Amino acid sequence: MKTRLGLILTVALAIAPFAKAAEAPARPVVEVVFVLDTTSSMGGLIEGAKQRIWAIANEIAKGRPAPKVKMGLVAYRDKGDAYVTKVFDLSENLDNTYKDLMTLSAEGGGDGPEHVIAALDDAVSNISWSKDPKTFRVVYLVGDAPPHENYADAPTLASVMQKAVRRGLIVNSVQCGTDGETTAAFNRIARLGEGRLLPVPQDGGMIAVATPFDDKMATLSAKLEGTGLAYGGSKAGAMREMSLASAVRGMASAPAAAERAEYKARAGFAGASDLAAAVEENRVALKDVKEDELPDALRGMPADKREARLKEITAERKKLKKEMDGLSRDRASWLKNRSGAKRADSFDTRLVDALKSQAAKKGIVY
């Protein structure tokens, strides 16, 4: 009896680490929505954001535990302009957010206040925010003009902000320039939204610096993304994402393409749509995938050769990621040694500093 009990205890102790690993918490999620004034005076910031959005994503992704990052946009102007608001919902594939941002340009405005309240209301009510209380959800209002508070058909600012807080959102106000009326309004919005007022230069103060490593990183990224293995019911969607990735690589400047390459290498492939990632994460067994659900690159192969090819692709990815890590470190070191490559009062620096502090309340440490 004692021998049998001892054997049971030995087996239990042996499997305990595996049970603990299986119960490990899921990765945290960070959801970020930019509420962006797109009137004429905001041209400098919008262009800077197009250059630096991938750098911002990289900084957010460096948290511990490493979070999944989702981003969305609400563009706004005012009544009488080409539009009042445009809503681009949250996406975990930041190529979507980048593509949406690239469609925005600075036009219209010029008459003082803008329809800030409509934009904030859209951000609170018309974005697919997670309902998980563990998710860190944050809004960045970015503009240089105060809100119209005299529109009879709009909700009050106080009611919109109360709704934001009830839904667990933090609202930060990023003021471009130094207009006193805007300072007072944006400070009130940040206070009501339990966030911060973040003053930045009128043009955002963002600096995108080309480096000797940019082109190589973009080339590596194309190779890495080219190893994608869409399978099952996700094939069509994965193929669309590959087409989008190719388009985004083509429209990004050299610094933005390098930052994107670093982010994509860090984010990896989604196990739900990529066979190599799914097998590596034990989400699926290769032998259980039907022939017609296999990626084109593995169809028509004997089982042993299919498995060998999958291992080759996984090894190739690891090699490419290792090379990307080295280039990313070299690029970061190169930028650090160049004066003027970063400003303490820039939009990207202010945003990231605030996020790192606020995300700590959700257990994400930077």
C-alpha positions as CSV (number, residue, x, y, z in Angstrom):
1,M,0.0,0.0,0.0
2,K,2.8,2.4,0.9
3,T,4.6,1.6,-2.3
4,R,1.5,2.3,-4.3
5,L,0.9,5.6,-2.4
6,G,4.5,6.6,-3.0
7,L,4.1,6.0,-6.7
8,I,1.0,8.1,-6.9
9,L,2.7,11.0,-5.1
10,T,5.7,10.7,-7.4
11,V,3.5,10.9,-10.5
12,A,1.5,13.8,-9.1
13,L,4.7,15.7,-8.4
14,A,6.0,15.0,-11.9
15,I,3.0,16.3,-13.7
16,A,2.5,19.3,-11.3
17,P,4.7,21.7,-13.3
18,F,2.8,20.8,-16.5
19,A,-0.5,21.4,-14.8
20,K,0.7,24.8,-13.6
21,A,1.9,25.7,-17.0
22,A,-1.5,24.8,-18.5
23,E,-3.2,27.1,-16.0
24,A,-0.9,30.1,-16.8
25,P,-2.9,33.2,-17.4
26,A,-3.6,34.4,-20.9
27,R,-1.6,37.3,-22.3
28,P,-3.0,40.7,-21.2
29,V,-4.6,42.9,-23.8
30,V,-4.0,46.6,-24.5
31,E,-6.7,48.4,-26.5
32,V,-5.8,51.9,-27.8
33,V,-8.1,54.3,-29.7
34,F,-6.8,57.6,-31.1
35,V,-9.5,60.3,-31.4
36,L,-7.8,62.5,-33.9
37,D,-8.7,66.1,-35.1
38,T,-8.1,66.0,-38.9
39,T,-8.7,69.7,-39.7
40,S,-6.1,71.8,-41.6
41,S,-4.0,72.8,-38.6
42,M,-3.3,69.2,-37.7
43,G,-1.3,68.3,-40.8
44,G,2.1,68.1,-39.1
45,L,0.9,65.7,-36.4
46,I,-1.0,63.5,-38.8
47,E,2.0,63.1,-41.0
48,G,4.2,62.4,-37.9
49,A,1.8,59.8,-36.6
50,K,2.0,58.0,-40.0
51,Q,5.8,57.8,-39.4
52,R,5.7,56.8,-35.7
53,I,2.7,54.6,-35.1
54,W,4.7,51.4,-35.4
55,A,7.3,52.8,-33.0
56,I,4.5,53.4,-30.5
57,A,3.2,49.9,-31.0
58,N,6.6,48.5,-30.4
59,E,6.9,50.4,-27.1
60,I,3.5,49.2,-26.0
61,A,4.4,45.6,-26.9
62,K,7.4,45.6,-24.6
63,G,5.3,45.3,-21.5
64,R,5.6,42.3,-19.1
65,P,3.7,40.1,-19.5
66,A,3.9,40.8,-23.2
67,P,0.5,42.2,-24.2
68,K,-1.6,41.7,-27.3
69,V,-2.1,45.2,-28.8
70,K,-5.2,46.4,-30.6
71,M,-5.6,49.8,-32.1
72,G,-8.5,51.9,-33.5
73,L,-9.1,55.4,-34.8
74,V,-11.8,58.0,-34.7
75,A,-11.2,60.9,-37.0
76,Y,-13.2,64.1,-36.5
77,R,-13.8,67.6,-37.9
78,D,-17.0,69.6,-37.5
79,K,-20.4,70.3,-39.0
80,G,-20.1,71.7,-42.4
81,D,-16.8,69.9,-43.2
82,A,-16.5,66.8,-45.4
83,Y,-17.4,64.7,-42.4
84,V,-18.0,65.0,-38.7
85,T,-16.5,61.7,-37.6
86,K,-15.1,58.6,-39.2
87,V,-14.8,55.4,-37.0
88,F,-12.2,52.7,-37.6
89,D,-12.7,49.9,-35.2
90,L,-10.1,48.1,-33.1
91,S,-7.9,45.6,-34.8
92,E,-5.3,43.2,-33.6
93,N,-3.7,43.3,-37.1
94,L,-2.2,46.8,-36.9
95,D,-1.7,46.8,-40.7
96,N,-5.5,47.6,-40.7
97,T,-4.9,50.6,-38.4
98,Y,-1.9,51.8,-40.4
99,K,-3.9,51.5,-43.7
100,D,-6.7,53.5,-42.1
101,L,-4.4,56.2,-40.8
102,M,-2.8,56.5,-44.2
103,T,-6.2,57.5,-45.7
104,L,-6.5,60.5,-43.4
105,S,-5.4,64.0,-44.4
106,A,-5.7,67.4,-42.8
107,E,-8.5,69.6,-44.3
108,G,-11.3,71.9,-43.3
109,G,-11.8,73.6,-40.0
110,G,-10.5,77.0,-39.4
111,D,-13.4,78.3,-37.3
112,G,-12.2,77.5,-33.8
113,P,-14.0,74.8,-31.9
114,E,-14.5,71.3,-33.5
115,H,-17.0,68.5,-32.8
116,V,-14.9,66.9,-30.1
117,I,-17.9,65.6,-28.2
118,A,-19.2,63.6,-31.2
119,A,-15.8,62.0,-31.7
120,L,-15.5,61.1,-28.0
121,D,-19.0,59.7,-28.0
122,D,-18.2,57.5,-31.0
123,A,-15.0,56.3,-29.3
124,V,-16.9,55.3,-26.2
125,S,-20.1,53.9,-27.8
126,N,-19.1,52.7,-31.4
127,I,-15.8,50.9,-30.8
128,S,-15.8,47.2,-30.0
129,W,-14.1,47.5,-26.6
130,S,-13.4,44.3,-24.7
131,K,-15.7,43.6,-21.8
132,D,-13.0,41.8,-19.9
133,P,-12.1,43.9,-16.8
134,K,-8.5,42.8,-17.1
135,T,-8.1,44.6,-20.5
136,F,-6.3,47.9,-20.4
137,R,-8.5,50.3,-22.5
138,V,-7.3,53.8,-23.2
139,V,-8.4,56.7,-25.4
140,Y,-6.1,59.5,-26.6
141,L,-8.0,62.6,-27.7
142,V,-5.6,64.5,-30.0
143,G,-6.4,68.0,-31.2
144,D,-5.7,71.8,-31.0
145,A,-9.2,73.2,-30.6
146,P,-11.9,73.0,-27.8
147,P,-15.2,71.3,-28.2
148,H,-18.5,72.8,-29.4
149,E,-20.7,72.6,-26.3
150,N,-23.6,74.5,-27.9
151,Y,-24.9,71.8,-30.3
152,A,-28.5,70.9,-29.2
153,D,-28.4,67.5,-30.9
154,A,-25.2,66.4,-29.2
155,P,-24.8,64.8,-25.7
156,T,-23.1,66.8,-23.0
157,L,-19.4,66.4,-22.5
158,A,-20.0,65.3,-18.9
159,S,-22.4,62.5,-19.9
160,V,-20.0,61.2,-22.5
161,M,-17.1,61.1,-20.0
162,Q,-19.3,59.5,-17.3
163,K,-20.1,56.8,-19.8
164,A,-16.4,56.3,-20.6
165,V,-15.5,55.9,-17.0
166,R,-18.4,53.4,-16.4
167,R,-17.0,51.3,-19.2
168,G,-13.6,51.3,-17.7
169,L,-11.9,53.6,-20.3
170,I,-9.1,56.0,-19.4
171,V,-9.3,59.2,-21.5
172,N,-6.1,61.2,-22.0
173,S,-6.0,64.6,-23.8
174,V,-3.2,65.4,-26.1
175,Q,-3.1,69.1,-26.8
176,C,-1.2,70.3,-29.8
177,G,0.0,73.9,-29.4
178,T,-0.7,76.3,-26.6
179,D,-4.2,77.8,-27.1
180,G,-5.5,78.7,-23.6
181,E,-9.1,77.8,-24.3
182,T,-8.1,74.4,-25.6
183,T,-5.8,73.9,-22.5
184,A,-8.8,74.5,-20.2
185,A,-11.1,72.2,-22.1
186,F,-8.7,69.4,-22.6
187,N,-7.6,69.5,-19.0
188,R,-11.3,69.1,-18.0
189,I,-11.7,66.2,-20.4
190,A,-8.6,64.4,-19.0
191,R,-9.8,65.0,-15.4
192,L,-13.3,63.7,-16.1
193,G,-11.8,60.7,-18.0
194,E,-9.4,59.9,-15.1
195,G,-6.5,60.5,-17.5
196,R,-3.8,63.1,-18.1
197,L,-3.4,66.3,-20.1
198,L,-0.4,65.7,-22.4
199,P,0.9,68.9,-24.1
200,V,2.9,68.5,-27.3
201,P,4.2,70.9,-30.0
202,Q,1.7,71.9,-32.6
203,D,3.2,69.5,-35.2
204,G,3.5,66.7,-32.6
205,G,7.3,67.0,-32.4
206,M,7.8,63.5,-33.8
207,I,11.1,62.6,-35.5
208,A,11.5,59.7,-37.9
209,V,15.2,59.0,-38.6
210,A,16.3,56.7,-41.4
211,T,19.0,54.3,-40.4
212,P,21.4,51.9,-42.2
213,F,19.3,49.0,-40.9
214,D,15.9,49.9,-42.3
215,D,16.0,48.3,-45.7
216,K,17.4,45.0,-44.4
217,M,14.7,44.8,-41.7
218,A,12.0,45.4,-44.3
219,T,13.4,42.7,-46.5
220,L,13.6,40.2,-43.6
221,S,10.0,41.1,-42.7
222,A,8.8,40.2,-46.2
223,K,10.7,36.9,-46.0
224,L,9.3,36.1,-42.5
225,E,5.7,37.0,-43.5
226,G,6.2,34.9,-46.7
227,T,6.4,31.8,-44.5
228,G,2.8,32.1,-43.5
229,L,0.8,28.8,-43.7
230,A,-2.9,29.6,-43.8
231,Y,-5.0,26.5,-43.2
232,G,-8.6,25.4,-42.6
233,G,-11.4,27.9,-42.6
234,S,-9.0,30.8,-42.1
235,K,-7.4,30.4,-45.5
236,A,-9.3,33.2,-47.3
237,G,-8.9,35.7,-44.4
238,A,-5.2,34.9,-44.1
239,M,-4.7,35.4,-47.8
240,R,-6.4,38.8,-47.5
241,E,-4.1,39.7,-44.7
242,M,-1.0,38.7,-46.7
243,S,-2.2,41.0,-49.5
244,L,-2.7,43.8,-47.0
245,A,0.7,43.2,-45.6
246,S,2.3,43.5,-49.0
247,A,0.4,46.8,-49.6
248,V,1.4,48.3,-46.3
249,R,5.1,47.4,-46.8
250,G,4.9,49.3,-50.0
251,M,3.4,52.5,-48.6
252,A,5.5,52.8,-45.5
253,S,8.6,55.0,-45.3
254,A,11.9,53.3,-44.5
255,P,11.8,54.1,-40.8
256,A,8.2,53.1,-40.5
257,A,8.8,49.9,-42.4
258,A,11.7,49.0,-40.0
259,E,9.5,49.6,-37.0
260,R,6.8,47.6,-38.5
261,A,9.2,44.7,-39.2
262,E,10.3,44.7,-35.6
263,Y,6.7,44.7,-34.4
264,K,5.6,41.9,-36.7
265,A,8.5,39.7,-35.7
266,R,7.6,40.3,-32.1
267,A,3.9,39.7,-32.6
268,G,4.5,36.4,-34.5
269,F,1.8,34.5,-36.4
270,A,-1.7,33.9,-35.0
271,G,-2.1,30.3,-34.0
272,A,-5.7,30.4,-35.1
273,S,-4.8,31.0,-38.8
274,D,-1.3,29.8,-39.2
275,L,-0.6,26.0,-39.2
276,A,3.1,26.2,-38.0
277,A,2.1,28.4,-35.0
278,A,-0.9,26.2,-34.2
279,V,1.2,23.0,-34.2
280,E,3.9,24.7,-32.2
281,E,1.4,25.9,-29.6
282,N,-0.3,22.5,-29.4
283,R,-3.5,23.9,-30.7
284,V,-3.8,21.2,-33.4
285,A,-2.0,18.0,-34.5
286,L,-0.7,18.0,-38.0
287,K,-2.0,14.5,-38.6
288,D,-5.6,15.7,-37.8
289,V,-5.7,18.4,-40.5
290,K,-7.6,17.2,-43.5
291,E,-5.9,17.3,-46.9
292,D,-8.2,20.0,-48.3
293,E,-7.6,22.2,-45.2
294,L,-3.8,22.1,-45.5
295,P,-1.8,25.1,-46.7
296,D,-1.0,24.8,-50.5
297,A,2.7,24.4,-49.6
298,L,2.0,21.1,-47.8
299,R,-0.7,19.5,-49.9
300,G,0.0,16.3,-51.8
301,M,2.9,15.3,-49.7
302,P,3.4,12.0,-47.8
303,A,2.8,12.5,-44.0
304,D,6.5,12.2,-43.1
305,K,7.7,14.7,-45.7
306,R,4.9,17.1,-44.7
307,E,6.0,17.0,-41.1
308,A,9.6,17.5,-42.1
309,R,8.7,20.5,-44.2
310,L,6.7,22.0,-41.4
311,K,9.8,21.7,-39.1
312,E,12.0,23.3,-41.8
313,I,9.6,26.3,-42.0
314,T,9.5,26.6,-38.2
315,A,13.3,26.5,-38.1
316,E,13.5,29.1,-40.8
317,R,11.2,31.4,-38.9
318,K,13.4,31.1,-35.8
319,K,16.5,32.0,-37.8
320,L,14.8,35.0,-39.4
321,K,13.5,36.2,-36.0
322,K,16.9,35.9,-34.5
323,E,18.4,37.9,-37.3
324,M,15.6,40.5,-36.9
325,D,16.3,40.7,-33.1
326,G,20.0,41.5,-33.8
327,L,19.2,44.2,-36.4
328,S,16.6,45.7,-34.0
329,R,19.2,46.0,-31.3
330,D,21.7,47.5,-33.7
331,R,19.2,50.0,-34.9
332,A,18.2,51.0,-31.4
333,S,21.8,51.5,-30.4
334,W,22.4,53.5,-33.5
335,L,19.5,55.8,-32.8
336,K,20.4,56.2,-29.1
337,N,23.9,57.5,-30.2
338,R,22.3,60.1,-32.5
339,S,21.3,63.3,-30.7
340,G,18.0,64.7,-31.8
341,A,16.5,61.3,-32.6
342,K,13.9,61.7,-29.8
343,R,12.2,64.6,-28.1
344,A,10.9,64.4,-24.5
345,D,7.8,66.5,-25.4
346,S,6.9,64.7,-28.6
347,F,3.5,63.0,-29.2
348,D,4.9,59.5,-29.2
349,T,7.0,60.0,-26.1
350,R,4.2,61.6,-24.1
351,L,1.7,58.9,-25.1
352,V,4.0,56.0,-24.3
353,D,5.1,57.5,-20.9
354,A,1.4,57.9,-19.9
355,L,0.4,54.5,-21.1
356,K,3.2,52.7,-19.3
357,S,2.2,54.3,-16.0
358,Q,-1.5,53.8,-16.4
359,A,-1.2,50.1,-17.6
360,A,0.5,49.2,-14.4
361,K,-3.0,49.2,-12.8
362,K,-3.8,46.2,-14.9
363,G,-0.6,44.4,-14.0
364,I,1.4,45.3,-17.1
365,V,4.9,46.4,-16.1
366,Y,7.4,48.3,-18.3
